[in-house]
Amino acid sequence: MSDSEGEIQVTDNPGRSRFELHLGTELVGHAAYRRAPGLIVFTHTEVDPQRQGQGLAGRLTSESLDAARAEGSRVRAECPYVAAYIDKHPEYQELLEG
């Protein structure tokens, strides 16, 4: 991934119930969720297969979890990738519901 490809941005798209990962103007991944009061349930994470292996799924997940923390929401990780990410990054354990 070169600097000419653009800046990485993660944004919440509530209309589509997902956090989106953009590389410049290109949508390259998303983390789908369902919301309940005080809770974000992550259901699926996906990155463009041509972009895999570049740390983008990790970036998407960490920024999505940081957004949950910032808004004071708990997290349920139904998505296997998000669950494994939280297992490997104990700083996010406190976000898990229950």
MDTraj code that builds the backbone (N, CA, C; nanometers):
import mdtraj as md
import numpy as np

residues = "MET SER ASP SER GLU GLY GLU ILE GLN VAL THR ASP ASN PRO GLY ARG SER ARG PHE GLU LEU HIS LEU GLY THR GLU LEU VAL GLY HIS ALA ALA TYR ARG ARG ALA PRO GLY LEU ILE VAL PHE THR HIS THR GLU VAL ASP PRO GLN ARG GLN GLY GLN GLY LEU ALA GLY ARG LEU THR SER GLU SER LEU ASP ALA ALA ARG ALA GLU GLY SER ARG VAL ARG ALA GLU CYS PRO TYR VAL ALA ALA TYR ILE ASP LYS HIS PRO GLU TYR GLN GLU LEU LEU GLU GLY".split()
xyz = np.array([
    [0.0845, -0.1174, 0.0000],
    [0.0000, 0.0000, 0.0000],
    [0.0888, 0.1233, 0.0000],
    [0.0728, 0.2067, -0.0983],
    [0.1574, 0.3251, -0.1086],
    [0.0829, 0.4493, -0.0657],
    [0.1593, 0.5536, -0.0348],
    [0.0992, 0.6801, 0.0053],
    [0.0109, 0.7376, -0.1047],
    [0.0400, 0.7048, -0.2286],
    [-0.0390, 0.7587, -0.3392],
    [-0.1801, 0.7019, -0.3426],
    [-0.2040, 0.5929, -0.2699],
    [-0.3375, 0.5335, -0.2688],
    [-0.4333, 0.6097, -0.1788],
    [-0.3834, 0.6986, -0.0958],
    [-0.4716, 0.7807, -0.0146],
    [-0.4699, 0.7458, 0.1319],
    [-0.5412, 0.8266, 0.2012],
    [-0.5493, 0.8163, 0.3459],
    [-0.6529, 0.7119, 0.3874],
    [-0.6228, 0.6400, 0.4945],
    [-0.7166, 0.5421, 0.5500],
    [-0.8109, 0.6161, 0.6442],
    [-0.9408, 0.5946, 0.6240],
    [-1.0404, 0.6536, 0.7125],
    [-1.1433, 0.5480, 0.7488],
    [-1.1824, 0.5474, 0.8767],
    [-1.2909, 0.4619, 0.9230],
    [-1.4028, 0.5543, 0.9690],
    [-1.5216, 0.5322, 0.9132],
    [-1.6361, 0.6147, 0.9495],
    [-1.7562, 0.5261, 0.9799],
    [-1.8414, 0.5749, 1.0677],
    [-1.9655, 0.5049, 1.0985],
    [-2.0699, 0.5445, 0.9944],
    [-2.1365, 0.4457, 0.9375],
    [-2.2451, 0.4700, 0.8441],
    [-2.3715, 0.4083, 0.9042],
    [-2.4394, 0.4831, 0.9939],
    [-2.5565, 0.4268, 1.0613],
    [-2.6682, 0.3856, 0.9653],
    [-2.6793, 0.4523, 0.8511],
    [-2.7816, 0.4169, 0.7535],
    [-2.7634, 0.2771, 0.6972],
    [-2.6395, 0.2303, 0.6966],
    [-2.6102, 0.0949, 0.6469],
    [-2.5699, 0.0011, 0.7606],
    [-2.5763, 0.0505, 0.8844],
    [-2.5431, -0.0286, 1.0043],
    [-2.4052, -0.0914, 0.9945],
    [-2.3076, -0.0039, 0.9679],
    [-2.1712, -0.0561, 0.9596],
    [-2.0686, 0.0572, 0.9705],
    [-1.9511, 0.0183, 1.0168],
    [-1.8347, 0.1056, 1.0090],
    [-1.7688, 0.0746, 0.8753],
    [-1.7272, 0.1797, 0.8043],
    [-1.6691, 0.1610, 0.6729],
    [-1.5236, 0.2058, 0.6716],
    [-1.4436, 0.1301, 0.5996],
    [-1.3013, 0.1588, 0.5835],
    [-1.2787, 0.2071, 0.4414],
    [-1.2297, 0.3295, 0.4307],
    [-1.1998, 0.3879, 0.3002],
    [-1.0494, 0.4077, 0.2872],
    [-1.0004, 0.3786, 0.1704],
    [-0.8622, 0.4082, 0.1345],
    [-0.8722, 0.5135, 0.0250],
    [-0.8460, 0.6381, 0.0635],
    [-0.8753, 0.7487, -0.0265],
    [-1.0253, 0.7545, -0.0462],
    [-1.0698, 0.7486, -0.1698],
    [-1.2136, 0.7519, -0.1983],
    [-1.2734, 0.6132, -0.2168],
    [-1.1912, 0.5105, -0.2092],
    [-1.2373, 0.3733, -0.2333],
    [-1.2815, 0.3052, -0.1046],
    [-1.4025, 0.2485, -0.1054],
    [-1.4507, 0.1676, 0.0061],
    [-1.3838, 0.0307, -0.0052],
    [-1.3044, -0.0066, 0.0958],
    [-1.2308, -0.1329, 0.0875],
    [-1.2692, -0.2330, 0.1968],
    [-1.3555, -0.1931, 0.2893],
    [-1.3968, -0.2868, 0.3924],
    [-1.5068, -0.2293, 0.4788],
    [-1.5677, -0.3193, 0.5572],
    [-1.6699, -0.2737, 0.6515],
    [-1.6845, -0.3731, 0.7664],
    [-1.7364, -0.3202, 0.8762],
    [-1.7702, -0.4008, 0.9937],
    [-1.9186, -0.3779, 1.0207],
    [-1.9998, -0.4781, 0.9893],
    [-2.1446, -0.4676, 1.0051],
    [-2.1819, -0.4843, 1.1522],
    [-2.2905, -0.4174, 1.1911],
    [-2.3357, -0.4249, 1.3298],
    [-2.4861, -0.4102, 1.3406],
    [-2.5364, -0.4480, 1.4569],
    [-2.6722, -0.4160, 1.5009],
    [-2.6564, -0.3338, 1.6275],
    [-2.7455, -0.2419, 1.6494],
    [-2.7402, -0.1596, 1.7705],
    [-2.8626, -0.1854, 1.8571],
    [-2.8386, -0.1790, 1.9864],
    [-2.9421, -0.1757, 2.0883],
    [-2.8972, -0.0658, 2.1843],
    [-2.9842, -0.0192, 2.2716],
    [-2.9416, 0.0869, 2.3634],
    [-2.8157, 0.0468, 2.4413],
    [-2.7096, 0.1244, 2.4229],
    [-2.5844, 0.1003, 2.4944],
    [-2.5045, -0.0196, 2.4466],
    [-2.5386, -0.0752, 2.3308],
    [-2.4737, -0.1975, 2.2831],
    [-2.4546, -0.1931, 2.1317],
    [-2.3365, -0.2350, 2.0871],
    [-2.3104, -0.2579, 1.9454],
    [-2.2759, -0.4056, 1.9293],
    [-2.3522, -0.4745, 1.8456],
    [-2.3302, -0.6162, 1.8182],
    [-2.2620, -0.6254, 1.6812],
    [-2.1336, -0.6597, 1.6804],
    [-2.0600, -0.6748, 1.5549],
    [-2.0918, -0.8112, 1.4958],
    [-2.1414, -0.8116, 1.3714],
    [-2.1890, -0.9358, 1.3105],
    [-2.1000, -0.9880, 1.1980],
    [-2.0260, -0.8994, 1.1324],
    [-1.9469, -0.9436, 1.0172],
    [-1.8432, -0.8372, 0.9841],
    [-1.7230, -0.8817, 0.9530],
    [-1.6171, -0.7904, 0.9092],
    [-1.5640, -0.8414, 0.7764],
    [-1.5453, -0.7483, 0.6848],
    [-1.5013, -0.7869, 0.5512],
    [-1.4080, -0.6807, 0.4942],
    [-1.3001, -0.7268, 0.4310],
    [-1.2072, -0.6394, 0.3598],
    [-1.1915, -0.6947, 0.2185],
    [-1.1838, -0.6065, 0.1217],
    [-1.1633, -0.6451, -0.0178],
    [-1.0500, -0.7480, -0.0246],
    [-1.0735, -0.8637, -0.0861],
    [-0.9699, -0.9677, -0.0916],
    [-0.8357, -0.9187, -0.1474],
    [-0.8378, -0.8242, -0.2393],
    [-0.7134, -0.7712, -0.2953],
    [-0.6389, -0.6831, -0.1949],
    [-0.7044, -0.6461, -0.0866],
    [-0.6433, -0.5594, 0.0155],
    [-0.6087, -0.6352, 0.1435],
    [-0.6353, -0.7647, 0.1472],
    [-0.6077, -0.8425, 0.2678],
    [-0.4573, -0.8545, 0.2907],
    [-0.4193, -0.8740, 0.4156],
    [-0.2792, -0.8894, 0.4510],
    [-0.2059, -0.7580, 0.4690],
    [-0.2794, -0.6471, 0.4717],
    [-0.2185, -0.5155, 0.4866],
    [-0.2529, -0.4502, 0.6195],
    [-0.3166, -0.5265, 0.7093],
    [-0.3523, -0.4727, 0.8401],
    [-0.4794, -0.3895, 0.8405],
    [-0.5522, -0.3908, 0.7306],
    [-0.6710, -0.3061, 0.7214],
    [-0.7859, -0.3548, 0.8090],
    [-0.8063, -0.4854, 0.8184],
    [-0.9132, -0.5378, 0.9043],
    [-0.8858, -0.5027, 1.0502],
    [-0.7600, -0.5099, 1.0906],
    [-0.7239, -0.4713, 1.2270],
    [-0.7488, -0.3238, 1.2519],
    [-0.7138, -0.2421, 1.1552],
    [-0.7372, -0.0973, 1.1676],
    [-0.8866, -0.0681, 1.1766],
    [-0.9647, -0.1324, 1.0905],
    [-1.1099, -0.1165, 1.0924],
    [-1.1669, -0.1575, 1.2275],
    [-1.1222, -0.2702, 1.2783],
    [-1.1738, -0.3210, 1.4049],
    [-1.1340, -0.2319, 1.5213],
    [-1.0078, -0.1935, 1.5289],
    [-0.9650, -0.1101, 1.6421],
    [-1.0370, 0.0245, 1.6421],
    [-1.0527, 0.0853, 1.5261],
    [-1.1206, 0.2155, 1.5222],
    [-1.2701, 0.2012, 1.5511],
    [-1.3300, 0.0905, 1.5102],
    [-1.4706, 0.0658, 1.5426],
    [-1.4890, 0.0463, 1.6931],
    [-1.3978, -0.0290, 1.7538],
    [-1.4042, -0.0495, 1.8993],
    [-1.3756, 0.0797, 1.9747],
    [-1.2840, 0.1605, 1.9235],
    [-1.2570, 0.2908, 1.9851],
    [-1.3811, 0.3798, 1.9787],
    [-1.4551, 0.3735, 1.8682],
    [-1.5787, 0.4515, 1.8558],
    [-1.6828, 0.4042, 1.9567],
    [-1.6928, 0.2724, 1.9751],
    [-1.7854, 0.2180, 2.0749],
    [-1.7481, 0.2683, 2.2136],
    [-1.6207, 0.2666, 2.2445],
    [-1.5731, 0.3153, 2.3744],
    [-1.6063, 0.4634, 2.3919],
    [-1.5813, 0.5427, 2.2884],
    [-1.6030, 0.6867, 2.2965],
    [-1.7494, 0.7204, 2.3212],
    [-1.8398, 0.6408, 2.2686],
    [-1.9820, 0.6693, 2.2895],
    [-2.0381, 0.5993, 2.4133],
    [-1.9531, 0.5224, 2.4814],
    [-1.9958, 0.4562, 2.6045],
    [-2.0770, 0.3298, 2.5820],
    [-2.0636, 0.2692, 2.4646],
    [-2.1381, 0.1469, 2.4343],
    [-2.0583, 0.0227, 2.4714],
    [-2.1306, -0.0812, 2.5072],
    [-2.0737, -0.2139, 2.5248],
    [-2.0702, -0.2822, 2.3884],
    [-1.9993, -0.3940, 2.3809],
    [-1.9804, -0.4646, 2.2548],
    [-2.0130, -0.6121, 2.2735],
    [-2.0804, -0.6685, 2.1736],
    [-2.0943, -0.8135, 2.1628],
    [-2.0295, -0.8505, 2.0301],
    [-1.9357, -0.9449, 2.0344],
    [-1.8607, -0.9839, 1.9148],
    [-1.9145, -1.1151, 1.8593],
    [-2.0188, -1.1067, 1.7778],
    [-2.0690, -1.2254, 1.7074],
    [-1.9813, -1.2575, 1.5880],
    [-1.9131, -1.1580, 1.5350],
    [-1.8201, -1.1769, 1.4245],
    [-1.6937, -1.2454, 1.4763],
    [-1.6544, -1.3587, 1.4179],
    [-1.5347, -1.4285, 1.4653],
    [-1.4079, -1.3426, 1.4589],
    [-1.3968, -1.2574, 1.3578],
    [-1.2772, -1.1736, 1.3482],
    [-1.2712, -1.0748, 1.4640],
    [-1.3814, -1.0092, 1.4934],
    [-1.3837, -0.9120, 1.6042],
    [-1.3573, -0.9838, 1.7368],
    [-1.4159, -1.1006, 1.7556],
    [-1.3932, -1.1771, 1.8792],
    [-1.2454, -1.2125, 1.8943],
    [-1.1829, -1.2594, 1.7870],
    [-1.0402, -1.2943, 1.7925],
    [-0.9551, -1.1698, 1.8161],
    [-0.9935, -1.0575, 1.7554],
    [-0.9179, -0.9328, 1.7742],
    [-0.9212, -0.8906, 1.9207],
    [-1.0390, -0.8975, 1.9818],
    [-1.0510, -0.8596, 2.1235],
    [-0.9699, -0.9555, 2.2112],
    [-0.9704, -1.0842, 2.1781],
    [-0.8897, -1.1815, 2.2534],
    [-0.7417, -1.1459, 2.2485],
    [-0.6947, -1.0964, 2.1345],
    [-0.5536, -1.0634, 2.1170],
    [-0.5172, -0.9234, 2.1673],
    [-0.6183, -0.8415, 2.1949],
    [-0.5954, -0.7035, 2.2394],
    [-0.6747, -0.6785, 2.3671],
    [-0.6172, -0.7150, 2.4810],
    [-0.6908, -0.7098, 2.6077],
    [-0.7402, -0.5700, 2.6466],
    [-0.6865, -0.4665, 2.5840],
    [-0.7340, -0.3314, 2.6159],
    [-0.8802, -0.3112, 2.5750],
    [-0.9340, -0.4032, 2.4954],
    [-1.0740, -0.3928, 2.4545],
    [-1.1663, -0.4863, 2.5333],
    [-1.1117, -0.5716, 2.6192],
    [-1.1921, -0.6660, 2.6973],
    [-1.3008, -0.5956, 2.7782],
    [-1.2686, -0.4785, 2.8301],
    [-1.3635, -0.4049, 2.9147],
    [-1.4902, -0.3635, 2.8393],
    [-1.4850, -0.3633, 2.7071],
    [-1.6015, -0.3245, 2.6285],
    [-1.7046, -0.4358, 2.6160],
    [-1.6631, -0.5601, 2.6380],
    [-1.7544, -0.6732, 2.6206],
    [-1.8691, -0.6671, 2.7194],
    [-1.9875, -0.6965, 2.6685],
    [-2.1057, -0.6935, 2.7550],
    [-2.0975, -0.8051, 2.8580],
    [-2.1681, -0.7825, 2.9679],
    [-2.1850, -0.8841, 3.0703],
    [-2.0638, -0.9161, 3.1444],
])
top = md.Topology()
chain = top.add_chain()
for i, resn in enumerate(residues, 1):
    res = top.add_residue(resn, chain, resSeq=i)
    for name in ("N", "CA", "C"):
        top.add_atom(name, md.element.get_by_symbol(name[0]), res)
traj = md.Trajectory(xyz[None], top)
